[in-house]
Amino acid sequence: MSGRSTVSVVFLTAAAESGTRASPFGAARVASALRAAYSRSGLVKVHIVEGLTSDRAETLAARAMEAKPLVVGMSLYSWNSRLLLSAGALVKAKYPPVVLVAGGPDASAKPDRIYKEGAADIVVAGEGEAVMTDIVASILNGRPLPGPIIRAPLLDPTLLSSPWLDGTLDPARWGSAALELTRGCPYRCSFCFESKGSSKLRRFPLDTAEKELVTFSKAGVEEVFVLDPTFNADERRMEDAVRVFREAGPELRYMVELRAELLSAKQAKLLSGLNCSVQIGLQSSDPKVLANVNRSIDPEIFARKISLLDSAGVAYGLDLIYGLPGDTLAGFKRSLDFALGLGPNHLDVFRLAVLPGTELADKAAQFGLVYDPDAPYLVRSTPDFCGEDLDTAEYLARATDLFYSKGRAVMWFRALIKLLGTRPSVFLSRFSE
């Protein structure tokens, strides 16, 4: 490949839906790294095409072509993978020299498949900031391109630039912003992408977070999504982070993810002084079901830990998954009753997605899971949870969302159930009908 005087790089993105949470943060991280490497030289022009999953591939491709790209990066997630790969193929058909680079969680999960299907020239499994910089450097210097499949090494977060601070993203556009504090997870839930990831927790500097929060405040941001899969994994770090939140963005509302079994009275009190909402992954109340996906639960202890948040006045939501290996419709209903009996502010209920690249995908045949081979990889039947039962659970999930979460029923729902002398799952089943 001969060298180039300048390189135009376009990132194709597509959010699941419009709104405050639609910012292309993953792609912006990589774009920010490129700008940090080449901002002074003027050799690289970076563009982000922001789309929605409801867009047509032709529309995204046309927008990408306006920048006359030599490199097109596709930020693939389970919800947008088909769309972006189709858009990339259209760009390639119109301009064959373009280099298509697939990255993001879906690319990391199945790099070999994406490359073998001819959907990309280079597929990046892992963190893309340094890799994309190397790809562009190879083009500028006329060197052979790396790849075609690159398994990227773990990066040091302290060396990464912030897309919020360098102007790659304008937080004022969305009214909410992602604050990345940690990469890696100490747990191995087999349904999660992190099941095969690094257990080493790599922390972003809190002084960078402080600057980002100041930027958010000036931009009029209301919600901050804290990207840390287990915010309370290290109580001292949590304490330091909350202090920064209070000092740099006291008027902001924070959304954090906690591990219930790690909760302490001290942590609950710490959160009570912060405008925040907590999200906790329950997934199921059945210890045997959770054991199949490398999780554990003692329902009594879980309830006791959750009560710490109640006592401290901290709003919290719970997650449930139906279709887990070993679960049944009756078992899911018991989990639903357990979760709603705790009085969460909202309850998010999902059908199991057997994500490629996860430990659960490796064991799918062992568990007898039948699921969609393409995104979003939803389970269609299990030996204990037939397709008809999964559809029934889906109706229950929708009823829960409409009546309980969107209906803001938390203040009176338990009293209603007690008055009717029934269980939440029975009431919601009738409501769904």
N, C-alpha and C positions, 0 to 999 in steps of 0.2 A: 504493500500500500504506500503510495507517495504521500509526502507530507502536505498539510493544509495550512493556509495562512490564518484562517478562522474556522471555527466549528460552531454550528447552531445545534443546540440540544433541546429537544422538546420532550416533556414528560406528559404522558397521557394518564389522566386520572378519571375516576367516575365514582361519585359518592352514592350510597344506597338511596338517599333521599335528600331533598333540599332542606335548608334550615341552618341553625346555628352550629350543628356538628359536622358540616360538610367540608370543612377545610381540608385540603390535601396534604396533611402534615407529613406522612411518610415520604412522599415524593419531594416535599419541600426540604426535608432533612438532606437528601442527596443533592438537590439543587443548591442548597446552601454551601455544601462542601465544595462543589464546583466553583461557585462564586468566590469562596475563600481562596481557592488555589489559583484562580485566573483573573480576579477582579482588577488587578493593576495592569495586566498585560493587554486586556481587551481582546484576547484571542478567542474567547468563548462567550456565546450568547445563549442565555438560558430562558426557556419559556415553559410555563405550566399550563396545559389545557385542562380546564376543570369541567368535567361533565357529570351527568347523572346516569344511573343504570336505565333510566327510561329513554335516554337519547339513542339515536340510530348510529351505527358504526360509521356510516358515510358522513354524518355530520361531524363526528370527532376527527375523522381522517382529514376532512377538508380544512378544519381549523388547524390541525397540526401542519398541514402542507403550506399554510400561509406563512409560516416561519422558515420555510425552505430548510428543513432539518437534515443534518447528516447523521444524527443519532436520535433515535426515538426510544425513550425509556418508558416501559409500561409497568405501572404500579398495581400488581395483581393481588386481589383479595377474592375470597370465595364468591362474593356477590357480583363482581365485575369482570372476572377473568375472561369469560367468553366474549363479552363486548369489546374489551380492549385488545384482545388478540385479533379479533376480526378487524378492528380499526387499524391496527398495525399492519395487517396483511394488505389492506387497501392502500396504505401509504407505500408499502414495498412494491406493490404492483405498478404504481404510478411512477415511482422513483427507485429502481432496483439498487442503486449504490447505498441507500440508507441502511444504517446498522440498527437492527431492532434488538433492544436489550430488555429482557423480561426480569423483573425483580418483584419484591414483596413477598408476603407469606405464601401465596399460592405457588409462586415460582420456587420458593425454598422447599416446598413440600414435594414437588414433582418435577425437578429440573430435567431429568432424563426424558420424561414423557413429553414435555413441552418442546425440547430440542428435536427429538425424533419425529415429532409431528410437523416440524418445519415452521413452527410458530414464532421463532426468534433466532437470531444469529448467535446471540450470547444469552445464557441463562445464569442468573446470579442466585445462588443459594446462600442466604445469610445477609449480613449487613452490607449495604451497597455504597456507602459514602466513599470509601477508598477505592473500591473497584471501578466505579464510574469515572473517577478522576484518572485512574490508570488507562481506561479505555480511551478517553479523550486525549491523554498524553500520547498514546500510541498513534492515534490518527494525526495529531499535530506534527509528530516527529517521523512519520512514515514507517513506523515499526509494525510488525505483524500484530494483529489484534489478539488479546488474551482470550482464553476460553477453548472451546465453545461453552463448556460448563465450568463455572467458577464457584468453588466452595469457599466463601469468604471467611477470613479469620475474624475473631472477635476484636472489636475496636475499643480504644480507651475513650470513654465519654468526655473526659476532661479536655480532649484535643478536638472535639467537634464544635463547629460553629452553630449558632442558633438562628433558625430561619425567622424568628420573631424579632431578633435584634439587628439583623443585616438587611431587613426590608424585603426578604423573599416572600413573607406572608404579612398581611396587614390585619391585625386582630380586629380592627374596627369594622371590617366587612362582615364578620359573622356574629359578633356579640358573645362569642365563647372562644376558648382557646385550650389547646392541649399543653400541659406542662410535663415534660418527660423528666422523671427523676431517677429511674432505675431501668437497667436492662438485665435480663436473666431472672430466673425464679428458682427458689430452693425446693419447690415441690414438683411432683412428677404425675400430675393428673393425666391419665392416658388419653383422654379425649382432647387435650389441649396441645397446641403447637409446641408449647414449652416442654412437653413430655420427653422430647429428645434434645432439648436445648441445653444451654449451660446452666448449671445450678449456681454458678458464681454470680453474685450480685455486683454489677458494675454501676457505680453511682455517678450521676451528673453533679457538678459542683453546685452547692446551694447559693453561692454568690452569683452564679449565672441565673439561677431561678429567681433570685431577688431582683435582678435587672429586668427579667422577663415580666415579673409581676408588676413592676412599676410601669412598664410599657403597656401591659393590659389595662391597668387602672386609668392611664391617660387616654387610652383608646375607647373607654367606656364599656369594656368587657364586663359581663355579669357573671358567667359561669366559667370555672377553670376545671378541666378534667385532668386529674393527676395520674399520669401514666406510670404506675408502679403496681405490679400485680399483687404485691403484699405489702401495703404501706406500713403495717405494724410488725413486720418481720424483725426489725431492730428498733427497740423502744427508744433508745437514745437518739438515733437518726430521726425517728418520727417526731420526737420532742423538738429537735433542732429545726426540722422542716416546718412544723406548726408555728414555731416562733417567727420564722421568716415570713410565713403566710400572714401572720397578724401584723407584722411591722411593715411589710412592703405592699400588701394588698388587703387591708382590713375590711374593705367594703365588698370584696369579691366573695362569690359563693363557690365552695370547693366540693368536688365529687371525688371520693377516694374509695379504693377497694381494700377490704380488710379480710384477714383470716379469723374466723370466729373463735377457734380454740386458743388463739394467742391473746385475745382481748383480756384486759385487766381493768380494774376500777380506775387506776391511774390514767390509762389511755382514754377511757370514757370521759373522765373529767377534763382531760386535755382537749378532746374534741368538742366538749360542751362550750368551750370558750371561742369556738370557731364557727362561722357561718358555713355549714357543710352538710352534705348528705353522704351516707356510707352505703356501699354496696357489698353484699356478702354472698358468696356462692354456697348455697345449701345443696343444690342439685337433687338430693333425695334424702329422706329421713330413715332409710333402710340401711343398716350397717353392711348387710350382705351384698346389696346392690353396689354400694360405694366401694366395697373391697375389690370388685371387678374392675374398677377404674382407678385403682391406687389412691383411694381416699378412705377416710374413716370418720365415724361420727358416734358419739354417745348423745342421743336426743336430750337427755336430762341436762347434761353439761352444756350442750349447745343452747338450750333454752335459758339456762342460768347466765351464760355469757351474754346472750342477747338482752337479757333483763338489765344488764349494766348500762347499755345504751338507753333503754327506756327510762331508767332511773335518772340518767344524766340529761335527759331531754334531747338526745341526738336522733335525728331522723335517719332511718335506714331502710333499705330495700333488700329483697332476697331474690336469688335466682333458683329456678327449678329446671330440670331436664327430664323429658319423658322419652322412653325408648332406650334407656340404658340397658346394657346386658344384664339379664337376670331380673329385670323389673317387669311388672305386669300392670294392666290397667287398674286393678284393685290396689296394687301397691302405690301407683302414682297418685291415686285418689287419697290414700292415707298420707302421703307426703304433702299433698295440697292442703289437706286438713291441718296437718302439723304446722305448715308454714303460715297459713292464715290465722291459726290459733295464736301465733306469736304477735300478731298485729303490726306487720311491716307497713311502712309508708306506701310501698308499692311492691308488687310481685311480678317479676318477669319470668315467663314460662316458655321454654324453647323445646322444639323437637331435636333429638340428638343428630348432630352432623358428624359423620365419620370422616374427619379431615385427613387427606393424604399426608404422609410424612409423620403421622402420630403413631404412638404405640398401639392405640386402639385399632387403627387401620391395619396394622400388622397382624392383629389378633382377631380381625373381623370374621374370618372363616371359622376360627376356633369357637367363637361365640355364636356363630350362625346368623350374623347380621347381614341383611340384604339392604343395600342402600344405593342411591344414585351414583353412578360412576363419575359424573361431572358435577361441577359447582351448582348448588350449594351442598351436595353430598349428603342429603337428608336420608335418614334410615326409613325403610319402607316396611320391614317386618323383622321380627326376631322370633326365636322359638317360643318365647313366652308372651310376646306382644305382637299380635297379628296386625295386618294392615288396617282392618276395620276398627280394632281397638285404638290404634294410633290415630285414626281419624277422629274417633270419639274424644281422645285426649286433646286433639287439636281444637275441637269445638270448646272444650273446657278451658283451654288456654286462652282462646279468644274471649270467652265469657268473663274470665278472670280479669283480663286486661280492660275490657269495656266497663264492667260493673264495678270492679274493685279499684283498679289502678287509675284509669281515666275518670271513673266516677268518684274518685277521692272518698272512698267509703271507710277509710281506716278508723275514723272517729266513732262510727256507730255500727260497723259490720258485726263485730263479735256480740254486741248487745242484740242485734237483730237475729242472729243465729240462735242465741240462747232463748229469745222470746219464741222463736218458731219451733224450738226443740228439735233441731236437725243438725246435720253436719255441713260445713261449707261446700264440700264437693257435691252433696245432694242438692243444695240450693242452687249452685251454679249450673248443675246439669239441667235442672228445670228451667233456669233462666236461658240457657243456650238453646233449649227447644222452642 
